[in-house]
């Protein structure tokens, strides 16, 4: 009865897969493990940003925006060091785990850097990409800060809070730059483009 044999074989395969998946879920069985996983995600994300931020600074036309990225690059170096201190508190070697989300955000950002267009519109577009990155980091640091508190890792919680504050401040600085100069300039460019195309 080959049909029955095939069906049994399929069930065996399904069972093996199920066990494997269950094992994967079972592995993440403590808050400590989740905390470490998220720290590794952030450690890798920060390293990706160390490479991306100089490119963003170079691509920005506004001097203020360039300055904001340069400042954030320096802060990012401290973020990496703080994470290393947090790993030390855990007696863990600092280790990253590829952050696919940051990879995607940076990839999208690089697409903008290759675009041709009006300076202020491109700057507005770079700000969108940078704010998406900041929001990702704010979510990550907010979570690990809370986990650190829950696990009684008070020194680590403090370090993570300091970085979280800097990520939030960067996001607010980008907001201010967009609202005060770059967006109004982008509106002007848009009106000019409309006028020259006879609309
Ligand atoms: Fe950071």
Boltz pocket constraint, residues with backbone or C-beta under 6 A from the ligand:
constraints:
  - pocket:
      binder: B
      contacts: [[A, 46], [A, 75], [A, 76], [A, 79], [A, 137], [A, 163], [A, 167]]
      max_distance: 6.0
